[in-house]
Amino acid sequence: MNARPIFSILCLLTLLIGPPAWSRAADSDKELRLAAAIGDDEAIEKFLDAGANVNAANQFNKTALMMAVENDNLDTVTLLLARGADVNAHTVANCTALTFATENGHRGITALLIERGANLHDRTRAGWDALTIAARYGFTDIVDQLLHRGANPKTADKKGRTAMMHAAEKGHPEVIERLLTAHTDREVKDKEGATALIIAAREGQRTVVAALIRHGADVNAKDKLGATALIWAASQGHTQVAEQLLANGADPNHQDVDGITALMEAVTTGHNGLVEILMTHHADPTLKEKQGRTAADIAKRKNNDKAFALLVRR
């Protein structure tokens, strides 16, 4: 039999009786997700009663529950969970309802999800669990909540960074205090060998630096390049952080694997105020890096006349 008449007959039947059941179901599932996103609980009940799949996901594996979470619809989240929504479903990026709620700072929703069995230890594709996300965004109350429920502050992401390191980078001293109270190791290092203090110093996070020093962080810890918090602070021109570190015992003459000192970094980057501060704290201008250059040699090469004058005057 010719295939064309058969195809024509099928098309005619489709017009007469409507789209196939699987197509109607897909449309219903899509409408369910849209209703969840805007918090239309009445429509959600209608779609579910008509057979929509509460756990049907879009092309990114995002479910109605996740959409309700993202839009801070607590009542809708409660409804979907009561109707069988999977609290631990994952998107293609391995995000869950809990990681979405945490990222958006929805404390009430995170509490509900945890109560309904959300896995605290699930991680996104970047390796971030809910605690890491809460620490990074400075949501202290959610950090407290997660720690109380048993979240592990020692968990590291794909770069070897813990929740405390993320809090240090973004400047959240209150989160740092909570994590240290939970016995987080203040000296743990990421894959580049950086501690939370080194990260905070590099980013110029003065209040975090103060908190970590107060809790006994090693001011002379070194990363894989041999750089200390002081060298990083000097390279970025973070004068106040450098002063904090020097006041608490940072070695002004430490040299990294290339022989670079904090003084050389300050000269190279033109942060001449730091040159004066470092010299006051007995930075040695006669030290040489691996290529045999002193800080004064670097100043001359960089045409940094002010730094050169300060260095040769000593």
C-alpha positions in Angstrom: 0.0 0.0 0.0 1.2 3.5 -0.8 2.5 5.3 2.3 1.2 8.7 1.3 -2.6 7.9 1.7 -1.9 6.3 5.1 -0.1 9.5 6.3 -3.0 11.6 5.0 -5.5 9.5 6.8 -3.5 9.8 10.1 -3.3 13.6 9.7 -7.1 13.7 9.1 -7.7 11.6 12.2 -5.5 13.9 14.2 -7.6 16.9 13.1 -10.8 15.1 14.0 -9.9 13.7 17.4 -7.3 16.2 18.5 -3.6 15.7 19.4 -2.4 12.4 20.8 -2.5 11.8 24.5 1.2 12.1 25.1 1.1 15.6 23.5 -1.8 16.7 25.7 0.1 15.3 28.8 3.2 17.3 27.9 1.2 20.5 27.5 -0.4 19.8 30.9 2.9 19.3 32.5 4.2 22.5 31.0 1.2 24.4 32.3 1.7 22.9 35.7 5.3 24.3 35.8 4.1 27.7 34.7 1.4 27.8 37.4 4.0 26.8 40.0 6.3 29.6 38.9 3.6 32.2 39.5 2.1 30.6 42.6 -1.3 29.8 41.1 -2.2 27.1 43.5 -5.8 26.7 42.2 -4.5 26.0 38.7 -1.9 23.5 40.1 -4.6 21.6 41.9 -6.6 21.5 38.6 -3.7 20.2 36.5 -2.7 17.6 39.1 -6.3 16.4 39.5 -6.5 16.1 35.7 -3.4 13.8 35.6 -0.4 16.2 35.2 2.9 14.7 36.5 4.0 16.6 39.5 7.6 15.7 38.8 7.7 16.3 35.0 10.7 18.4 34.1 11.6 20.8 31.3 14.6 20.4 29.0 16.9 21.4 31.8 15.3 18.9 34.2 13.8 21.7 36.2 10.6 20.7 37.9 7.5 22.6 39.1 8.9 22.4 42.7 12.1 24.1 41.7 10.3 26.9 39.9 8.1 27.5 42.9 11.2 27.6 45.1 13.0 30.1 42.9 10.0 32.4 43.0 9.7 32.2 46.8 6.2 30.6 46.8 6.1 28.9 50.1 2.5 27.9 49.9 3.0 26.5 46.4 6.1 24.5 47.6 4.1 23.1 50.5 1.3 22.1 48.0 3.6 20.4 45.6 5.4 18.5 48.3 2.0 17.3 49.6 1.2 16.1 46.1 4.3 14.0 45.8 7.0 16.4 44.4 10.4 14.8 44.6 12.4 17.0 47.0 15.7 15.7 45.7 15.2 15.9 42.0 18.3 17.3 40.1 18.6 19.6 37.1 21.2 18.9 34.4 23.6 21.2 36.4 22.9 19.0 39.4 21.0 21.8 41.2 18.2 20.8 43.6 15.3 22.6 45.2 17.4 23.1 48.3 20.3 24.7 46.4 17.9 27.0 44.6 16.2 28.0 47.8 19.6 28.6 49.5 20.9 30.7 46.6 17.9 32.9 46.8 18.0 33.2 50.6 14.6 31.6 51.2 15.1 30.6 54.8 11.5 29.4 55.3 11.6 27.2 52.2 15.0 25.7 53.1 13.6 24.8 56.5 10.6 23.1 54.9 12.7 21.2 52.3 15.0 19.9 54.9 12.1 18.8 57.0 10.7 16.9 54.0 14.0 15.1 53.5 16.2 17.3 51.2 19.7 16.0 51.0 22.1 18.5 52.6 25.1 17.0 50.9 23.9 17.1 47.2 26.3 19.3 45.1 25.9 21.3 42.0 28.1 20.7 39.0 30.6 23.2 40.5 30.7 21.1 43.6 28.8 23.5 45.8 26.5 22.1 48.4 23.8 24.2 50.2 26.2 25.3 53.0 28.8 26.5 50.5 26.1 28.5 48.7 24.8 30.0 51.9 28.3 30.9 53.0 29.2 32.5 49.7 26.1 34.7 49.6 26.4 35.6 53.3 23.0 34.1 54.4 24.0 33.6 58.1 20.7 32.4 59.2 20.7 29.6 56.6 24.2 28.7 57.5 23.1 28.3 61.1 20.1 26.2 60.0 22.3 23.9 57.8 25.0 23.5 60.4 22.3 22.6 63.0 20.9 20.0 60.7 24.3 18.4 60.1 25.8 20.0 57.0 29.6 19.4 56.8 31.7 22.6 56.8 34.7 20.6 55.6 33.2 19.8 52.3 35.2 21.2 49.4 34.2 22.1 45.8 36.0 21.2 42.6 38.6 23.8 43.3 39.2 22.5 46.8 37.4 25.5 48.4 35.3 25.1 51.5 32.3 27.1 52.7 34.7 29.2 54.8 36.9 30.0 51.8 33.8 31.2 49.9 32.8 33.4 52.8 36.3 34.8 53.0 36.4 35.6 49.3 33.0 37.4 49.4 33.6 39.2 52.8 31.2 37.7 55.2 32.8 37.8 58.7 29.6 36.7 60.5 29.6 33.5 58.4 33.3 33.0 59.2 32.5 33.2 62.9 29.7 30.6 62.6 31.9 28.2 60.7 34.8 28.6 63.1 32.5 27.9 66.0 31.5 24.7 64.1 35.2 23.7 64.3 36.1 24.4 60.7 39.8 24.0 60.0 41.1 27.6 59.5 44.3 26.4 57.8 42.8 24.0 55.2 44.1 24.8 51.7 42.4 24.8 48.3 44.0 23.3 45.2 46.2 26.3 44.7 47.4 26.0 48.3 45.5 29.1 49.5 44.0 29.3 53.0 40.9 31.4 53.8 43.2 34.1 55.1 45.2 34.3 51.9 42.0 34.4 49.9 40.6 37.2 52.1 43.8 39.2 51.9 43.9 38.9 48.1 40.3 40.2 47.9 40.9 43.0 50.4 38.3 41.7 52.8 39.5 43.5 55.9 36.8 42.4 58.3 37.3 38.8 57.4 41.1 39.1 57.8 40.5 40.5 61.3 38.1 37.7 62.2 40.5 35.0 61.0 43.5 36.6 62.8 41.5 36.8 65.9 40.9 33.1 65.7 44.5 32.3 65.3 45.0 32.0 61.5 48.6 31.6 60.4 49.5 35.0 58.9 52.6 33.5 57.2 50.9 30.5 55.6 52.1 30.0 51.9 50.2 28.9 48.8 51.7 26.7 46.1 53.6 29.6 44.6 55.1 30.4 48.0 53.1 33.6 48.3 51.7 34.7 51.7 48.7 36.8 52.5 50.9 39.8 52.8 52.4 39.3 49.3 48.9 39.0 47.9 47.7 42.1 49.7 50.7 44.1 48.5 50.2 42.9 44.9 46.6 44.1 44.9 47.2 47.4 46.8 45.2 46.5 49.9 47.0 48.8 52.3 44.8 48.3 55.3 44.9 44.6 55.0 48.7 44.7 54.7 48.9 46.8 57.8 46.7 44.3 59.7 48.9 41.5 58.7 52.1 43.3 59.6 50.7 44.3 62.9 50.0 40.6 63.6 53.4 39.2 62.7 53.4 38.8 59.0 57.0 38.5 57.7 57.7 41.5 55.4 60.8 39.7 53.9 59.3 36.4 53.0 60.1 35.5 49.3 57.9 33.3 47.1 59.2 30.6 44.8 60.5 33.3 42.4 62.1 35.3 45.1 59.4 38.0 45.1 58.7 39.9 48.3 55.7 42.0 49.3 58.0 45.1 48.8 58.7 44.1 45.2 55.0 43.5 44.5 54.2 47.0 45.9 56.8 48.5 43.7 55.8 46.5 40.6 52.1 47.5 40.9 52.8 51.1 41.8 51.4 51.0 45.3 53.9 53.4 46.7 52.1 54.1 50.0 52.6 50.4 50.7 56.3 50.7 49.9 56.6 53.2 52.8 54.6 51.1 55.2 56.6 48.0 54.4 59.9 49.9 54.8 58.7 51.1 58.2 58.1 47.5 59.1 61.7 46.6 58.2 61.2 45.2 54.7 64.7 44.6 53.3 65.2 46.5 50.0 68.5 44.6 49.3 66.8 41.2 48.8 67.0 39.9 45.3 64.5 37.8 43.3 65.6 34.9 41.1 66.7 37.1 38.3 69.0 39.0 40.6 66.9 42.2 40.8 66.2 44.2 43.9 63.1 46.3 44.6 65.0 49.4 43.5 66.0 47.6 40.2 62.4 46.8 39.6 61.3 50.4 40.4 63.9 51.7 37.9 62.7 49.3 35.3 59.1 50.3 35.9 59.9 54.0 35.8 58.5 54.2 39.3 60.5 57.2 40.4 58.8 57.8 43.7 59.4 54.2 44.8 63.0 54.3 43.6 63.6 57.4 45.7 62.2 55.8 48.8 64.3 52.7 48.3 67.6 54.2 47.6 67.1 56.7 50.4 67.2 53.8 52.9 
